[in-house]
Amino acid sequence: QVQLVESGGGLVQAGGSLRLSCSFSGSIFSLYIMGWYRQAPGKQRELVATITGPGNTDYADSVKGRFTISRDNANYTAHLQMNSLKPEDTAVYYCKAYPHIPNRPQYWGQGTQVTVSS
């Protein structure tokens, strides 16, 4: 059973930076696409960024140029480096893992709060 544990959230001023981490266990990390999603109060959960096992990345337009997703396949960890943070980035950030093979189970972490003050 895959388990995901996020860390690194917190309170930061606008323009600041945070680095989120997602620790993966229970399967072979490199076989999974890793994604970061976020959910602000009263809004639907939205995709922030994804990274495949080989390292191909994709980003939401709202974070391009500010956020960087990465992964360490040796240490079973994914990261989200968030720079130039804005108040609208305030949300609970979730880590997601899903296999490259379609129609297989997907896994979510418990979430970590990111609050950006103006």
Contacts in CASP RR format, 6 or more apart in sequence:
PFRMAT RR
TARGET T0000
AUTHOR 0000-0000-0000
METHOD contacts of the structure
MODEL  1
QVQLVESGGGLVQAGGSLRLSCSFSGSIFSLYIMGWYRQAPGKQRELVAT
ITGPGNTDYADSVKGRFTISRDNANYTAHLQMNSLKPEDTAVYYCKAYPH
IPNRPQYWGQGTQVTVSS
1 26 0 8 1.000
2 24 0 8 1.000
2 25 0 8 1.000
2 26 0 8 1.000
2 27 0 8 1.000
2 32 0 8 1.000
2 97 0 8 1.000
2 105 0 8 1.000
2 107 0 8 1.000
3 24 0 8 1.000
3 25 0 8 1.000
3 26 0 8 1.000
3 107 0 8 1.000
3 109 0 8 1.000
4 22 0 8 1.000
4 23 0 8 1.000
4 24 0 8 1.000
4 95 0 8 1.000
4 96 0 8 1.000
4 97 0 8 1.000
4 107 0 8 1.000
4 108 0 8 1.000
4 109 0 8 1.000
4 110 0 8 1.000
5 22 0 8 1.000
5 23 0 8 1.000
5 109 0 8 1.000
5 110 0 8 1.000
6 20 0 8 1.000
6 21 0 8 1.000
6 22 0 8 1.000
6 23 0 8 1.000
6 93 0 8 1.000
6 94 0 8 1.000
6 95 0 8 1.000
6 109 0 8 1.000
6 110 0 8 1.000
6 111 0 8 1.000
6 112 0 8 1.000
7 20 0 8 1.000
7 21 0 8 1.000
7 22 0 8 1.000
7 23 0 8 1.000
7 112 0 8 1.000
8 18 0 8 1.000
8 19 0 8 1.000
8 20 0 8 1.000
8 21 0 8 1.000
8 112 0 8 1.000
9 18 0 8 1.000
9 20 0 8 1.000
9 93 0 8 1.000
9 112 0 8 1.000
9 113 0 8 1.000
9 114 0 8 1.000
10 18 0 8 1.000
10 112 0 8 1.000
10 113 0 8 1.000
10 114 0 8 1.000
10 115 0 8 1.000
11 115 0 8 1.000
11 116 0 8 1.000
11 117 0 8 1.000
12 18 0 8 1.000
12 85 0 8 1.000
12 114 0 8 1.000
12 115 0 8 1.000
12 116 0 8 1.000
12 117 0 8 1.000
13 116 0 8 1.000
13 117 0 8 1.000
14 85 0 8 1.000
14 86 0 8 1.000
14 87 0 8 1.000
14 116 0 8 1.000
14 117 0 8 1.000
14 118 0 8 1.000
15 83 0 8 1.000
15 84 0 8 1.000
15 85 0 8 1.000
15 86 0 8 1.000
15 116 0 8 1.000
16 83 0 8 1.000
16 84 0 8 1.000
16 85 0 8 1.000
16 116 0 8 1.000
17 81 0 8 1.000
17 82 0 8 1.000
17 83 0 8 1.000
17 84 0 8 1.000
17 85 0 8 1.000
18 82 0 8 1.000
18 85 0 8 1.000
18 114 0 8 1.000
19 79 0 8 1.000
19 80 0 8 1.000
19 81 0 8 1.000
19 82 0 8 1.000
20 36 0 8 1.000
20 79 0 8 1.000
20 80 0 8 1.000
20 82 0 8 1.000
20 93 0 8 1.000
20 95 0 8 1.000
20 112 0 8 1.000
20 114 0 8 1.000
21 77 0 8 1.000
21 78 0 8 1.000
21 79 0 8 1.000
22 34 0 8 1.000
22 36 0 8 1.000
22 77 0 8 1.000
22 78 0 8 1.000
22 79 0 8 1.000
22 80 0 8 1.000
22 95 0 8 1.000
22 109 0 8 1.000
23 76 0 8 1.000
23 77 0 8 1.000
24 32 0 8 1.000
24 34 0 8 1.000
24 76 0 8 1.000
24 77 0 8 1.000
24 78 0 8 1.000
24 97 0 8 1.000
25 76 0 8 1.000
29 71 0 8 1.000
29 73 0 8 1.000
29 76 0 8 1.000
30 53 0 8 1.000
30 73 0 8 1.000
31 53 0 8 1.000
31 99 0 8 1.000
31 100 0 8 1.000
32 53 0 8 1.000
32 97 0 8 1.000
32 98 0 8 1.000
32 99 0 8 1.000
32 100 0 8 1.000
33 50 0 8 1.000
33 51 0 8 1.000
33 52 0 8 1.000
33 53 0 8 1.000
33 97 0 8 1.000
33 98 0 8 1.000
33 99 0 8 1.000
33 100 0 8 1.000
34 50 0 8 1.000
34 51 0 8 1.000
34 53 0 8 1.000
34 69 0 8 1.000
34 71 0 8 1.000
34 78 0 8 1.000
34 95 0 8 1.000
34 96 0 8 1.000
34 97 0 8 1.000
35 47 0 8 1.000
35 48 0 8 1.000
35 49 0 8 1.000
35 50 0 8 1.000
35 51 0 8 1.000
35 69 0 8 1.000
35 78 0 8 1.000
35 95 0 8 1.000
35 96 0 8 1.000
35 97 0 8 1.000
36 48 0 8 1.000
36 49 0 8 1.000
36 50 0 8 1.000
36 69 0 8 1.000
36 78 0 8 1.000
36 80 0 8 1.000
36 93 0 8 1.000
36 94 0 8 1.000
36 95 0 8 1.000
36 96 0 8 1.000
37 45 0 8 1.000
37 46 0 8 1.000
37 47 0 8 1.000
37 48 0 8 1.000
37 93 0 8 1.000
37 94 0 8 1.000
37 96 0 8 1.000
38 45 0 8 1.000
38 46 0 8 1.000
38 48 0 8 1.000
38 89 0 8 1.000
38 91 0 8 1.000
38 92 0 8 1.000
38 93 0 8 1.000
38 94 0 8 1.000
38 114 0 8 1.000
39 45 0 8 1.000
39 46 0 8 1.000
39 91 0 8 1.000
39 92 0 8 1.000
39 94 0 8 1.000
40 88 0 8 1.000
40 90 0 8 1.000
40 91 0 8 1.000
40 92 0 8 1.000
43 91 0 8 1.000
45 94 0 8 1.000
46 60 0 8 1.000
47 60 0 8 1.000
48 59 0 8 1.000
48 60 0 8 1.000
48 63 0 8 1.000
48 67 0 8 1.000
48 69 0 8 1.000
48 80 0 8 1.000
48 93 0 8 1.000
49 57 0 8 1.000
49 58 0 8 1.000
49 59 0 8 1.000
49 60 0 8 1.000
49 63 0 8 1.000
49 67 0 8 1.000
49 69 0 8 1.000
49 80 0 8 1.000
50 57 0 8 1.000
50 58 0 8 1.000
50 69 0 8 1.000
51 57 0 8 1.000
51 58 0 8 1.000
51 69 0 8 1.000
51 70 0 8 1.000
51 71 0 8 1.000
51 78 0 8 1.000
52 100 0 8 1.000
53 71 0 8 1.000
53 73 0 8 1.000
53 100 0 8 1.000
55 71 0 8 1.000
57 69 0 8 1.000
59 65 0 8 1.000
59 67 0 8 1.000
59 69 0 8 1.000
62 88 0 8 1.000
63 82 0 8 1.000
63 89 0 8 1.000
66 82 0 8 1.000
66 83 0 8 1.000
66 84 0 8 1.000
66 85 0 8 1.000
67 80 0 8 1.000
67 81 0 8 1.000
67 82 0 8 1.000
67 83 0 8 1.000
68 80 0 8 1.000
68 81 0 8 1.000
68 83 0 8 1.000
69 78 0 8 1.000
69 79 0 8 1.000
69 80 0 8 1.000
69 81 0 8 1.000
70 78 0 8 1.000
70 79 0 8 1.000
70 81 0 8 1.000
71 77 0 8 1.000
71 78 0 8 1.000
71 79 0 8 1.000
72 78 0 8 1.000
72 79 0 8 1.000
78 95 0 8 1.000
80 93 0 8 1.000
82 89 0 8 1.000
82 114 0 8 1.000
85 114 0 8 1.000
85 116 0 8 1.000
86 116 0 8 1.000
87 116 0 8 1.000
87 117 0 8 1.000
87 118 0 8 1.000
88 116 0 8 1.000
89 114 0 8 1.000
89 116 0 8 1.000
90 114 0 8 1.000
90 115 0 8 1.000
90 116 0 8 1.000
91 114 0 8 1.000
92 111 0 8 1.000
92 112 0 8 1.000
92 113 0 8 1.000
92 114 0 8 1.000
93 111 0 8 1.000
93 112 0 8 1.000
93 113 0 8 1.000
93 114 0 8 1.000
94 108 0 8 1.000
94 109 0 8 1.000
94 110 0 8 1.000
94 111 0 8 1.000
95 108 0 8 1.000
95 109 0 8 1.000
95 111 0 8 1.000
96 106 0 8 1.000
96 107 0 8 1.000
96 108 0 8 1.000
96 109 0 8 1.000
97 106 0 8 1.000
97 107 0 8 1.000
98 104 0 8 1.000
98 105 0 8 1.000
98 106 0 8 1.000
98 107 0 8 1.000
99 105 0 8 1.000
END
